């Protein structure tokens, strides 16, 4: 398993998402795919790093296509949408190790709503110790090609941490309720803090915690591009260099104007 080491990047930059060149494509259109890391829907585009990629593909009714690209490319990939209908772009990374000082790690945990990790560190007398983790990025984006139906929006891809819409993002109207489920290692994840941000008002997120079935509901008040995100963290027992593994899930889509 490939593992990379990174030292304390901007701690606020813990959103990771897929940004396609369009969320509404023509059938058989070539689209470009950016990988973004940042905060409040504002981030830097990452260059394609083949050694970091575990999977990078689009899934559709007829199968799966790999998102192509050359090392160092930005945008990080491109794909020809081979058929009309819904295409779910997905990316999962190999683990990257990360270390940061106790203050920054505590702020990161608080911001992500990881109360159980804060409690465990406090109970173990580790609140003032170095934060040592490895993280995995799990991102999805929904692109509709042509004017065909958008069936398959609730397809489960099997990412380590995955946000799955139960409401069709391509038929929902602004101001209506959207329901999603969060699966962690393919099991419902309860009590997870999930954020929803609109690109037009990224500093005004809505947030809610999942129930015991991993379900969360939001009223999405605006049209435009939305980023749904969540971070979960589990203890690591078999690695002398890290104590925790975090999984970053995101889902991006577009709600059209009424």
Beta strands, then each sheet from edge to edge (+ up, - down):
strand 1: 4-7
strand 2: 15-20
strand 3: 24-25
strand 4: 30-39
strand 5: 42-46
strand 6: 53-60
strand 7: 63-66
strand 8: 77-80
strand 9: 85-93
strand 10: 96-100
strand 11: 131-145
strand 12: 161-165
strand 13: 176-184
strand 14: 187-188
strand 15: 193-198
strand 16: 206-209
strand 17: 215-220
strand 18: 224-235
strand 19: 244-255
sheet 1: 1+ 10+ 11- 3-
sheet 2: 1+ 10+ 11- 9+ 6- 7+
sheet 3: 1+ 10+ 11- 19- 18+ 15- 16+
sheet 4: 2+ 4- 5+
sheet 5: 2+ 4- 8+
sheet 6: 12+ 13- 14+
sheet 7: 12+ 13- 17+
end
